[in-house]
Amino acid sequence: MKILIKGGRLIDPKNAIDGRYDVLADGPVIEGISKNIGKVDSRTKIVDASGLIVAPGLIDVHCHLREPGFEYKETIKTGTMAAAAGGFTTIVCMANTNPVNDSRSVTEFIVDRAHAEGVCKVLPCGAITKGLKGEELSEIGEMFQAGIVAISDDGKSVRRAGLLRKALEYAKTFKLPVISHCEDDTLSGGYVHEGLASLLSGLEGVPAIAEEIIVGRDIAIARYVDAPIHLTHISTAGSIEIIERARKTFRKVTCDTCPHYFTLTDKATLTYDTNAKVNPPLRSQEDMDAIKEGLRNGTIDIIATDHAPHEFTSKDVEFDSATSGISGFETAFALALSLVHEGVLDMKGLLRKMTANPAKLLGITSGALAEGAPADLIVFDPDREWTINRNAFISKGKNTPFHAMTVKGKNLFTMVDGKIVHNEL
Protein backbone atom coordinates (compact mmCIF):
# COMPACT_ATOMS: atom_id res chain seq x y z
CA MET A 1 0.00 0.00 0.00
CA LYS A 2 1.11 3.51 -0.79
CA ILE A 3 0.79 6.03 2.03
CA LEU A 4 0.60 9.77 1.45
CA ILE A 5 1.37 12.11 4.35
CA LYS A 6 -0.22 15.45 3.42
CA GLY A 7 -0.03 18.98 4.69
CA GLY A 8 2.56 18.66 7.44
CA ARG A 9 5.61 20.76 8.21
CA LEU A 10 8.50 18.54 7.14
CA ILE A 11 11.71 18.98 9.13
CA ASP A 12 14.74 16.96 8.03
CA PRO A 13 18.00 18.26 9.54
CA LYS A 14 20.27 16.12 7.37
CA ASN A 15 18.83 17.47 4.12
CA ALA A 16 18.22 20.98 5.49
CA ILE A 17 14.48 20.79 4.81
CA ASP A 18 11.97 22.80 6.79
CA GLY A 19 8.69 23.56 5.07
CA ARG A 20 5.26 22.35 4.01
CA TYR A 21 5.69 19.16 2.00
CA ASP A 22 3.76 16.02 1.17
CA VAL A 23 5.54 12.67 1.51
CA LEU A 24 4.56 9.62 -0.53
CA ALA A 25 5.77 6.20 0.60
CA ASP A 26 5.58 3.22 -1.71
CA GLY A 27 6.29 0.12 0.31
CA PRO A 28 9.57 0.35 2.23
CA VAL A 29 10.89 3.46 0.48
CA ILE A 30 9.92 7.07 -0.06
CA GLU A 31 8.69 7.57 -3.61
CA GLY A 32 8.34 11.32 -3.56
CA ILE A 33 8.54 14.54 -1.57
CA SER A 34 6.80 17.56 -3.05
CA LYS A 35 4.88 20.69 -2.16
CA ASN A 36 1.66 19.13 -3.40
CA ILE A 37 1.26 15.51 -4.37
CA GLY A 38 -2.25 15.43 -5.72
CA LYS A 39 -2.60 12.57 -8.18
CA VAL A 40 -2.75 9.25 -6.36
CA ASP A 41 -4.77 6.12 -7.03
CA SER A 42 -7.73 5.03 -4.91
CA ARG A 43 -5.64 2.45 -3.06
CA THR A 44 -3.35 5.08 -1.56
CA LYS A 45 -3.96 5.74 2.13
CA ILE A 46 -3.95 9.47 2.88
CA VAL A 47 -2.79 10.70 6.29
CA ASP A 48 -3.68 14.29 7.17
CA ALA A 49 -0.71 15.92 8.94
CA SER A 50 -2.06 19.48 8.82
CA GLY A 51 -0.82 21.51 11.77
CA LEU A 52 1.67 18.80 12.71
CA ILE A 53 5.38 18.12 12.14
CA VAL A 54 6.63 15.33 9.91
CA ALA A 55 10.17 14.15 10.61
CA PRO A 56 12.50 11.20 10.08
CA GLY A 57 11.89 8.39 12.54
CA LEU A 58 13.88 8.76 15.76
CA ILE A 59 16.96 6.60 16.29
CA ASP A 60 17.94 5.41 19.77
CA VAL A 61 21.59 4.37 20.12
CA HIS A 62 21.18 2.97 23.65
CA CYS A 63 18.38 0.81 25.01
CA HIS A 64 17.78 -2.49 26.77
CA LEU A 65 15.28 -4.96 25.34
CA ARG A 66 16.10 -7.67 27.93
CA GLU A 67 15.49 -10.59 25.55
CA PRO A 68 16.96 -13.19 25.71
CA GLY A 69 16.89 -14.14 29.36
CA PHE A 70 14.89 -11.42 31.05
CA GLU A 71 11.59 -11.59 29.20
CA TYR A 72 9.71 -10.91 32.44
CA LYS A 73 11.16 -7.37 32.26
CA GLU A 74 10.68 -6.77 28.51
CA THR A 75 10.57 -8.63 25.23
CA ILE A 76 11.65 -7.56 21.78
CA LYS A 77 7.96 -7.39 20.84
CA THR A 78 6.81 -5.22 23.76
CA GLY A 79 9.96 -3.09 23.66
CA THR A 80 9.65 -2.29 19.98
CA MET A 81 5.95 -1.54 20.34
CA ALA A 82 6.79 0.93 23.11
CA ALA A 83 9.60 2.41 21.02
CA ALA A 84 7.30 2.91 18.04
CA ALA A 85 4.75 4.65 20.25
CA GLY A 86 7.50 6.99 21.40
CA GLY A 87 8.53 7.82 17.83
CA PHE A 88 11.55 5.52 17.46
CA THR A 89 11.91 3.61 14.23
CA THR A 90 15.42 2.25 14.83
CA ILE A 91 16.86 1.18 18.19
CA VAL A 92 20.21 -0.26 19.32
CA CYS A 93 19.88 -2.84 22.09
CA MET A 94 22.70 -3.35 24.56
CA ALA A 95 24.42 -6.67 25.17
CA ASN A 96 23.61 -7.30 28.85
CA THR A 97 21.11 -10.06 28.16
CA ASN A 98 21.27 -13.65 29.46
CA PRO A 99 23.20 -15.10 27.77
CA VAL A 100 25.23 -11.98 27.04
CA ASN A 101 25.33 -10.98 23.39
CA ASP A 102 28.99 -11.90 22.97
CA SER A 103 28.69 -14.48 20.20
CA ARG A 104 27.26 -15.04 16.73
CA SER A 105 24.46 -17.27 18.05
CA VAL A 106 23.03 -14.66 20.43
CA THR A 107 23.28 -11.92 17.82
CA GLU A 108 21.48 -14.13 15.31
CA PHE A 109 18.75 -14.88 17.87
CA ILE A 110 18.12 -11.16 18.43
CA VAL A 111 18.12 -10.40 14.71
CA ASP A 112 15.75 -13.29 13.95
CA ARG A 113 13.39 -12.49 16.82
CA ALA A 114 13.31 -8.82 15.88
CA HIS A 115 12.51 -9.73 12.27
CA ALA A 116 9.67 -12.01 13.40
CA GLU A 117 8.14 -9.94 16.20
CA GLY A 118 9.63 -6.43 16.22
CA VAL A 119 7.61 -3.49 14.95
CA CYS A 120 10.63 -1.21 14.53
CA LYS A 121 14.20 -1.88 13.42
CA VAL A 122 16.39 -3.52 16.04
CA LEU A 123 20.17 -3.27 15.71
CA PRO A 124 22.12 -5.38 18.22
CA CYS A 125 25.13 -4.06 20.10
CA GLY A 126 27.67 -6.76 20.87
CA ALA A 127 29.66 -7.07 24.08
CA ILE A 128 33.26 -5.86 24.06
CA THR A 129 34.31 -8.69 26.37
CA LYS A 130 33.03 -12.20 26.91
CA GLY A 131 30.32 -12.28 29.53
CA LEU A 132 30.91 -8.56 30.14
CA LYS A 133 33.66 -9.74 32.50
CA GLY A 134 36.40 -7.47 31.14
CA GLU A 135 38.85 -10.34 30.73
CA GLU A 136 38.79 -11.46 27.09
CA LEU A 137 37.51 -9.91 23.86
CA SER A 138 34.24 -11.25 22.49
CA GLU A 139 33.98 -12.79 19.02
CA ILE A 140 33.63 -9.34 17.49
CA GLY A 141 34.22 -10.40 13.87
CA GLU A 142 31.60 -13.15 14.01
CA MET A 143 29.07 -10.86 15.69
CA PHE A 144 29.73 -8.25 13.01
CA GLN A 145 28.91 -10.81 10.32
CA ALA A 146 25.72 -11.69 12.21
CA GLY A 147 24.54 -8.07 12.38
CA ILE A 148 25.92 -6.04 15.30
CA VAL A 149 26.34 -2.31 14.66
CA ALA A 150 28.48 -1.41 17.70
CA ILE A 151 30.24 -2.92 20.70
CA SER A 152 29.85 -1.99 24.36
CA ASP A 153 30.15 -3.47 27.83
CA ASP A 154 27.41 -1.07 28.93
CA GLY A 155 26.73 -1.43 32.62
CA LYS A 156 30.46 -1.72 33.20
CA SER A 157 33.62 -0.03 32.01
CA VAL A 158 36.37 -2.13 30.50
CA ARG A 159 38.60 -1.98 33.54
CA ARG A 160 41.84 -3.02 31.79
CA ALA A 161 43.07 -0.17 29.61
CA GLY A 162 45.14 -2.53 27.44
CA LEU A 163 42.06 -4.60 26.63
CA LEU A 164 40.10 -1.49 25.65
CA ARG A 165 42.98 -0.52 23.38
CA LYS A 166 42.73 -3.90 21.62
CA ALA A 167 38.96 -3.52 21.32
CA LEU A 168 39.31 -0.08 19.72
CA GLU A 169 41.93 -1.36 17.28
CA TYR A 170 39.84 -4.40 16.38
CA ALA A 171 36.57 -2.47 16.04
CA LYS A 172 38.33 0.04 13.80
CA THR A 173 38.88 -2.65 11.17
CA PHE A 174 35.10 -3.24 10.99
CA LYS A 175 34.21 0.46 11.33
CA LEU A 176 32.20 -0.43 14.44
CA PRO A 177 31.64 2.30 17.03
CA VAL A 178 32.84 1.51 20.54
CA ILE A 179 30.27 2.74 23.06
CA SER A 180 31.91 3.39 26.41
CA HIS A 181 30.16 3.20 29.77
CA CYS A 182 32.33 5.51 31.87
CA GLU A 183 32.50 4.35 35.47
CA ASP A 184 35.43 3.62 37.75
CA ASP A 185 33.91 0.97 39.99
CA THR A 186 36.54 1.52 42.66
CA LEU A 187 34.91 4.91 43.22
CA SER A 188 31.28 4.27 42.36
CA GLY A 189 30.00 1.89 45.01
CA GLY A 190 27.09 4.12 46.05
CA TYR A 191 23.50 4.70 45.02
CA VAL A 192 22.96 8.45 44.58
CA HIS A 193 25.05 11.43 43.54
CA GLU A 194 27.72 12.31 46.08
CA GLY A 195 26.56 15.74 47.15
CA LEU A 196 23.24 17.06 48.38
CA ALA A 197 21.40 13.78 47.87
CA SER A 198 23.91 11.62 49.71
CA LEU A 199 24.30 14.18 52.50
CA LEU A 200 20.59 14.54 53.23
CA SER A 201 19.49 10.98 52.54
CA GLY A 202 22.33 9.19 54.25
CA LEU A 203 22.71 6.95 51.20
CA GLU A 204 26.20 6.20 49.95
CA GLY A 205 27.23 8.55 47.18
CA VAL A 206 28.74 8.16 43.71
CA PRO A 207 31.15 11.03 43.02
CA ALA A 208 31.21 12.74 39.65
CA ILE A 209 34.89 11.85 39.34
CA ALA A 210 33.95 8.16 39.02
CA GLU A 211 32.61 9.02 35.56
CA GLU A 212 35.12 11.70 34.67
CA ILE A 213 38.23 9.59 35.25
CA ILE A 214 37.06 7.01 32.70
CA VAL A 215 35.93 9.70 30.24
CA GLY A 216 39.46 11.07 30.25
CA ARG A 217 41.11 7.65 30.13
CA ASP A 218 39.00 6.30 27.27
CA ILE A 219 39.50 9.43 25.17
CA ALA A 220 43.26 9.15 25.73
CA ILE A 221 43.29 5.51 24.59
CA ALA A 222 41.16 6.30 21.54
CA ARG A 223 43.44 9.19 20.64
CA TYR A 224 46.50 6.95 20.93
CA VAL A 225 45.13 4.36 18.48
CA ASP A 226 43.39 7.05 16.37
CA ALA A 227 40.03 5.33 16.67
CA PRO A 228 36.60 6.86 17.23
CA ILE A 229 34.91 6.44 20.60
CA HIS A 230 31.38 7.19 21.75
CA LEU A 231 30.79 8.02 25.41
CA THR A 232 27.30 7.13 26.58
CA HIS A 233 24.90 8.59 29.18
CA ILE A 234 27.18 11.51 30.09
CA SER A 235 25.94 13.11 33.30
CA THR A 236 28.46 15.54 34.81
CA ALA A 237 29.81 19.02 34.18
CA GLY A 238 33.35 17.68 34.48
CA SER A 239 32.77 15.14 31.71
CA ILE A 240 31.49 17.89 29.43
CA GLU A 241 34.60 19.95 30.15
CA ILE A 242 36.91 17.02 29.37
CA ILE A 243 35.12 16.26 26.10
CA GLU A 244 35.14 19.91 25.01
CA ARG A 245 38.85 20.16 25.68
CA ALA A 246 39.68 16.89 23.92
CA ARG A 247 37.76 17.81 20.78
CA LYS A 248 40.01 20.79 20.14
CA THR A 249 42.70 18.37 18.97
CA PHE A 250 40.87 15.02 18.55
CA ARG A 251 37.61 15.07 16.61
CA LYS A 252 36.74 11.38 16.86
CA VAL A 253 34.93 11.72 20.19
CA THR A 254 31.14 11.67 20.29
CA CYS A 255 28.78 11.38 23.23
CA ASP A 256 25.17 11.14 24.28
CA THR A 257 23.06 11.97 27.29
CA CYS A 258 19.57 10.91 28.33
CA PRO A 259 16.38 12.86 29.13
CA HIS A 260 16.57 12.22 32.86
CA TYR A 261 19.91 14.02 33.08
CA PHE A 262 18.45 17.27 31.71
CA THR A 263 15.07 16.92 33.43
CA LEU A 264 15.77 15.81 37.01
CA THR A 265 18.45 16.46 39.61
CA ASP A 266 19.56 14.46 42.64
CA LYS A 267 16.75 16.13 44.61
CA ALA A 268 14.42 13.55 43.03
CA THR A 269 16.09 10.83 45.12
CA LEU A 270 15.48 12.55 48.46
CA THR A 271 12.06 10.90 48.77
CA TYR A 272 13.76 7.50 48.33
CA ASP A 273 11.73 6.93 45.16
CA THR A 274 13.54 3.97 43.60
CA ASN A 275 12.18 4.92 40.17
CA ALA A 276 14.71 7.78 40.30
CA LYS A 277 17.60 5.36 40.82
CA VAL A 278 19.72 5.23 37.67
CA ASN A 279 23.34 4.58 36.74
CA PRO A 280 25.05 7.01 36.51
CA PRO A 281 22.92 8.68 39.18
CA LEU A 282 20.92 11.85 38.78
CA ARG A 283 23.37 14.67 39.38
CA SER A 284 23.36 18.21 40.81
CA GLN A 285 21.70 21.32 39.41
CA GLU A 286 25.14 22.49 38.26
CA ASP A 287 25.62 19.27 36.34
CA MET A 288 22.17 19.49 34.76
CA ASP A 289 22.86 23.05 33.66
CA ALA A 290 26.14 21.87 32.08
CA ILE A 291 24.33 19.07 30.25
CA LYS A 292 21.87 21.58 28.78
CA GLU A 293 24.71 23.85 27.73
CA GLY A 294 26.51 20.88 26.18
CA LEU A 295 23.40 20.11 24.17
CA ARG A 296 23.07 23.74 23.13
CA ASN A 297 26.69 24.22 22.02
CA GLY A 298 27.01 20.85 20.30
CA THR A 299 29.35 19.10 22.73
CA ILE A 300 26.65 16.46 23.23
CA ASP A 301 25.85 14.96 19.83
CA ILE A 302 23.00 12.59 20.62
CA ILE A 303 20.03 12.15 22.93
CA ALA A 304 19.51 8.46 23.80
CA THR A 305 16.87 6.87 26.01
CA ASP A 306 18.83 4.26 28.00
CA HIS A 307 15.43 2.53 28.15
CA ALA A 308 15.84 0.13 31.08
CA PRO A 309 12.57 -1.62 31.92
CA HIS A 310 12.20 -3.55 35.18
CA GLU A 311 9.51 -5.60 36.82
CA PHE A 312 7.74 -4.12 39.86
CA THR A 313 9.61 -6.20 42.42
CA SER A 314 12.99 -4.84 41.28
CA LYS A 315 11.93 -1.37 42.37
CA ASP A 316 9.59 -2.13 45.29
CA VAL A 317 12.48 -2.56 47.73
CA GLU A 318 14.82 -0.39 49.78
CA PHE A 319 16.71 2.20 47.72
CA ASP A 320 20.10 0.54 48.11
CA SER A 321 18.68 -2.80 46.97
CA ALA A 322 16.67 -1.50 44.01
CA THR A 323 17.76 -2.06 40.43
CA SER A 324 18.86 1.01 38.46
CA GLY A 325 16.98 2.16 35.38
CA ILE A 326 14.05 4.04 33.86
CA SER A 327 11.56 2.77 31.29
CA GLY A 328 12.12 5.54 28.79
CA PHE A 329 10.84 4.81 25.29
CA GLU A 330 7.41 6.38 25.78
CA THR A 331 8.55 9.54 27.57
CA ALA A 332 11.93 10.38 25.99
CA PHE A 333 10.70 12.48 23.05
CA ALA A 334 8.27 14.54 25.11
CA LEU A 335 10.98 15.25 27.68
CA ALA A 336 13.43 16.12 24.91
CA LEU A 337 10.92 18.53 23.37
CA SER A 338 11.13 20.52 26.61
CA LEU A 339 14.56 21.65 25.37
CA VAL A 340 12.80 23.36 22.45
CA HIS A 341 10.13 24.90 24.64
CA GLU A 342 12.84 26.21 26.99
CA GLY A 343 14.91 27.63 24.11
CA VAL A 344 17.91 25.36 24.68
CA LEU A 345 17.57 23.94 21.15
CA ASP A 346 15.49 24.75 18.11
CA MET A 347 13.38 21.99 16.59
CA LYS A 348 15.87 21.21 13.85
CA GLY A 349 18.68 20.99 16.40
CA LEU A 350 16.72 18.60 18.61
CA LEU A 351 15.76 16.36 15.71
CA ARG A 352 19.36 16.30 14.52
CA LYS A 353 20.40 14.82 17.87
CA MET A 354 17.73 12.13 17.58
CA THR A 355 17.92 11.31 13.84
CA ALA A 356 20.85 12.41 11.66
CA ASN A 357 23.56 12.27 14.34
CA PRO A 358 22.66 8.76 15.58
CA ALA A 359 22.49 7.56 11.96
CA LYS A 360 25.96 8.99 11.31
CA LEU A 361 27.39 7.26 14.38
CA LEU A 362 25.93 3.91 13.31
CA GLY A 363 26.66 4.31 9.60
CA ILE A 364 23.07 3.61 8.55
CA THR A 365 20.88 5.15 5.84
CA SER A 366 17.94 5.98 8.12
CA GLY A 367 17.60 9.34 9.80
CA ALA A 368 16.67 11.38 6.72
CA LEU A 369 13.75 11.75 4.30
CA ALA A 370 14.53 11.69 0.58
CA GLU A 371 13.38 9.88 -2.52
CA GLY A 372 14.60 6.31 -2.35
CA ALA A 373 15.36 6.53 1.40
CA PRO A 374 13.74 4.16 3.92
CA ALA A 375 10.13 5.12 4.62
CA ASP A 376 10.75 5.60 8.33
CA LEU A 377 9.00 8.69 9.65
CA ILE A 378 6.94 10.15 12.45
CA VAL A 379 4.20 12.76 12.75
CA PHE A 380 4.02 14.64 16.03
CA ASP A 381 2.36 17.58 17.72
CA PRO A 382 5.01 19.64 19.54
CA ASP A 383 2.41 21.53 21.55
CA ARG A 384 0.02 18.81 22.69
CA GLU A 385 -0.08 18.59 26.48
CA TRP A 386 -0.57 15.22 28.11
CA THR A 387 0.05 13.57 31.45
CA ILE A 388 2.45 10.66 31.71
CA ASN A 389 0.70 7.57 33.06
CA ARG A 390 2.93 4.59 33.69
CA ASN A 391 -0.11 2.30 33.81
CA ALA A 392 -0.74 3.13 30.15
CA PHE A 393 2.79 2.19 29.05
CA ILE A 394 3.04 -0.41 26.33
CA SER A 395 6.41 -1.44 27.74
CA LYS A 396 6.38 -4.11 30.43
CA GLY A 397 8.51 -1.74 32.48
CA LYS A 398 6.36 0.75 34.40
CA ASN A 399 9.38 2.12 36.28
CA THR A 400 9.43 5.87 35.73
CA PRO A 401 9.96 8.89 37.97
CA PHE A 402 7.85 10.93 35.53
CA HIS A 403 4.48 9.37 36.40
CA ALA A 404 1.77 12.06 36.65
CA MET A 405 4.05 14.72 35.12
CA THR A 406 2.39 16.95 32.53
CA VAL A 407 4.53 17.32 29.41
CA LYS A 408 4.20 19.17 26.14
CA GLY A 409 4.70 17.40 22.81
CA LYS A 410 3.52 13.98 21.65
CA ASN A 411 4.27 11.56 18.85
CA LEU A 412 1.06 10.56 17.08
CA PHE A 413 2.10 8.46 14.10
CA THR A 414 5.02 6.15 13.33
CA MET A 415 5.84 4.44 10.05
CA VAL A 416 8.62 1.88 9.59
CA ASP A 417 9.56 0.69 6.09
CA GLY A 418 6.27 2.06 4.82
CA LYS A 419 4.17 0.22 7.43
CA ILE A 420 2.08 2.10 9.99
CA VAL A 421 3.17 0.74 13.38
CA HIS A 422 1.64 3.40 15.63
CA ASN A 423 -1.31 5.68 14.89
CA GLU A 424 -3.14 8.15 17.12
CA LEU A 425 -4.22 10.49 14.31
N, C-alpha and C positions, 0 to 999 in steps of 0.2 A: 504494500500500500504506500502511495505517496502521501506525504503530510506537508501541508502548507501552513507556515506560521506567519500570520498577517498582522501588520499594523503596529508592531512593537518597535521600541528603541533598541537597536542592535549595538552592543558594545563589545568589541573584540580588540583587546590591547595589542595582541601580536601583529595584527594587520592594520592597526591604527584606524579602526572603524568606529564611528559614533554617530548614528543617525537613524532615521526611520527607514527600515528595510523589511522586505518580505524574504523568508527563507523557505526554499522548497527542498525537501528530502525525498530521495527516491531510494528506498531500501536503506542500506547501511551508509550511504554517502550523500553529501549535499549536492543537489543537481544545479541549484541556482540561488543567487542572492541578487535582488534587484529592488528598486524603489517601488515597483508595482507589478507583481506577478498576477495577471488577471486570468489568463486562459489556461484552465486546468480541466481535466476530464471529471466526470461525475463520480469516479471512484476515489478521487483525492479527498482526504480528510482535511478540513480547514480548521485551524486553531486561531481564535481571535486573541491577539496579544496587545490590543489597544490599551494604552495607558500603562503598559508593563515594560520590563526590560528583558530582552533576549540576549543571552550570553553563551559562550562556550561552556560545556559541562565542567564542573569543578573537579580538580584532581587533588587527592589527598595522598601525600607521600609517607604518611605514618599512621597506621591504625593496627588494631588487633582484632582478628576475626575468630580467634580461639580454636577453630577447627583445623586439624584434628586434635582430639584429646580432651578439650574442655567445652564440649557442646552444650553442657548445662549453663554455661555463661553466654555463649553466642554460637551461631552456626554461620557458615558462608551464606546460606539463604537468608536468614534473618538480618545478618549484618549488611548484606548488599541491599536488601529492601529498605533498611533504615538509611543507608548512605544515599540511595536514590531519592528518598523523601527529602533529605537534607540538601540535595542539589549536586551530589557527587556522582560522576559518571565513570571515573577511574579511581581505584584505590590501591595502595601498596600495603600489603599485610606483613607484619613483622614475623620473625622466625620463632618466637618463644611459645610454640605449640608443644604438644606431647604425642608423638615424638617431635623433637626440635626439627625445624626445616634445615637440616644440614647435609642432605643427600638428595640424589636424583629422585628416589622413590617418593619422598615426602613432597618435593616440589611438584612432581607429576600428579600426585593425589590432589593437591590444592588446585592445580590447573584444571584437572578433569572435573572436580566437584564444582568449581566455579563455572565451568562451561555448561554443566548439566543443571545447576540450580541457581547460579548467581544472576541477578538482574542488572548489575553493572559490571564493568570490567575489573577483574581482580588480577593484580600483578604481584607475585610473591617476592618477598625479600628473603634471601638466604642468610644463614648464620655465618659470621666470620669464622668462628671456631666450633669444633665438634661439641655438641651438647651445651653450647654457650659456656663452656668451662674455662676458656682462655688458655688452653694448653696446646692445642693442635689445630691447624687450619682445616676447615671443612673442605668437602669436595667441590670447590668453587667452579671449576671448569664443567663438571658434570651437571651441576645445578644450573649453570648458565645455558647449557644445551637444552635443559628441561624447561627453562622459561623464567628464571629469576631476573629481576631488573636492577637489583642492588644487593649489597651485603651489609649486615649490621648485627651486632650482639646486643641490640637494644634491651634495656633492663640492666645491663652491666657494661662497664668499660672493658676494653681489652687491657688487662692490667700490665702485661709484658710489652714494653715499648718495641722490642725487637720483633715480636710476633705481629704487632700492628704494622710495622714497616714492611714485613713480608706480604701482609694482606694488601696493603696499598700498592705494592709493586705488582702483585699478581692480578689484582682487580684492574689495574691500569691496562693490562694486555687485552682485557675483554671490554674495556671502556665501561666498567661497572662503577657506579658511585659507591663510595664507602660512607655509610651513615653512622656517625659516632655519637654514642650515648656518653656524655661527659660527666663522670662521677668518680671521684677518688673514694673508694669504699673504706679506706682507713680513716677518713674524716666524716663520712656521711651516715653514721649509725643511728641517726635520730629520726624524727617523725614530722617535725614542722620546721619552718625557717628559724635559724638561730638569730634571735632578735626579740622583737616585741612579743611574738607568739609564744616562743619558748619561755621567756621570762614570766609572762602572766599565767600561762597554762601549766607550767611545771613540766611540760613534755620535753624530752631530749631534742635538741636542735640540730639542724643540718646547716652548717655555715656556707655562705656563698662561695667561699674559696674551694670547697669540695668540687664544685663545677668548674670554676675558673682555672684551677691547676691543670685539669685535663684538656680544657679548651686550648690553653697555651701549648701544652705538650703535643697534642694531636696536630695542631697547625704546624709546629716545628718539624714533626716527622714528615708530614705531607710536603712541606717545603723542601726538605732534604732530598726526597725521592722524586720531587716535581710531579706530584700526583694530586688530583682534586680530592677534596674532602668536604663532606656535608655534616654540619653540627646540628643535632636535632634538639627540640624542645628547650631552646635557650631561655634562661629565666632571670639572669642577674645583670645589673649595670656593669659589673666588672667584666663579664663575658663580652658584652657589647663593645666595651672599650678595647679589649684585646683583639677582637675581630676587626674593628675599625683600623687599628694600628697595623695589623698584619696585612690588610688589603692594600696598603700603600705600596708595598713591594711584592706581594704575592696574591695574585688575583684568582687563584683556584680554590678559594674558600667560599662556601655558601652556608646558609643556616636557615633554620625555621624556628618559629615559636608557635604557641597554641593559644586559643581564645581565653583560657582561664588565666593565663599570665598577663593579659592586658585588661582583664575584667575584674578579677578579685585580688585581694592582698591577703597577707597572713592573718589579718583580723578575722577572716572567715573561719579560721580554725579555733578561735577562742571559745566557741560554743561546743567544742568537741564533736562537731558534725563530721562524721567519718567520710561523708560524700565529698568533703573538701580536702581529703588526704590524697595527694598526688606525689609523683616522683619525677623530676625535682619538685620540692614543695612550693606552695604559693609563697611569694616573696614579699618584700616591704613595698611601701608606697614609692619610695625612691627607685626601686628596681622596676616597678610597673611603669613609672614615668619614663625610665630609660628604654624599656621595651617599646613603648609607643613612639618615642623619638627614633629608635632604630628602625621601626617600620616606616616612619615618615621620611627619613633621610636615605633609605635604601640599604642600610646595613643588614637588615633582616629581609631575606629574599622571598620567603615562603611562609604562608600560614597553613599549618597542619592541624589535624584534630587530636592526634594521640588517643583516638577512640579506644577506651579500655573498659568494656562491659564486664560487670561482675554480678553474680547471684546475690540475693538479699543477705544471706548468712555471712558473706564475706565482709559486709559493711556493718551488720547489726551486732557489733562487738565493741570492746574498748578500743580507743583510738590507736593505741600502740600495737594492737593485734590486728587491726583492720587492713585489708588489702588496698594498695594505692590504685587510683584510676578513676576517670570520669567517662561515662557513656556520652560521647560527643557528636556523633554524626548528625543528629537531628536538631542540635542547637548551635553548631559551629558557625554557620553562615549568618544567622541572625546576630550572633554576638560580634562577628567580624564586621557586619554592616554598621555597628555602633561607631566604628572608626571613621566611617563616612559622615555619619550624623554629627560626630564631634569635631569634624574638620581635620582629623589626623591624616586621612587619605581622601583622595577623590575616588569616584566609582571606578574609573579606569585603573587607577593604581591598586585598589583593593583586588579587582578581578585579575590583574596581572599576577599578584602574589598567590592566587588560587587557581590559575589556569596556565598561562604562558610560561611562568617561571618554573612550576613543577614539571611541566612537559619538557622544558629544556634540560632540567636536571636528569630526568629519566631517559631522555633521548627518544621520545615518542612523538607521534604525529598528531595526537589529540591536543586540545587546548587552544584551538583556533577554529574559526568558521570561514570556509572558502569552498569554492566549487571543487568537488573531488575529495574534500576532506571528510573524515568520519562524521556522521550525523549524530554527534553527541552535543546536546544543548539543553539549556534550562530557560525557563520563563519565570521571573520573580517580580514581586511587588516590594520595592525598597521601603515603602512607607506603611505597610500594613502592620498594625499592632496586634499582638497576640500574647497569650500567657502560656509559658512553658508548663506542661503537665506531664510529669514522668510516667504517669499511669497510661498515657496515650502513646508512649513510645512504641515504635515497631520493634526496635532492638529488644533483645531479652534483658539487656542491662538497663535497669531503672536508676542507676546510681548517678545522680547529678546534684550539685549544689545550687543549680539554677531553677529548681522546682518552684513554681508560683511567681517567677520573675516575669514582668511584662517587658517584651522586647519589640523592636521595630524593624520590620523587614522579613519577608517569608518567601521561600521557594514554593512555586505552585505547580510546576510542570517540569518533568525530566524525560528526556529522550536519549536512548543509547542505541547506536547503530540503526537509527531510524525507527526504533520501537519505543512506544510510549510505556514507560515503566513507573511513572508516578504522575497523577493528574488531579489537581484540585481546581481547575478552571471551570 
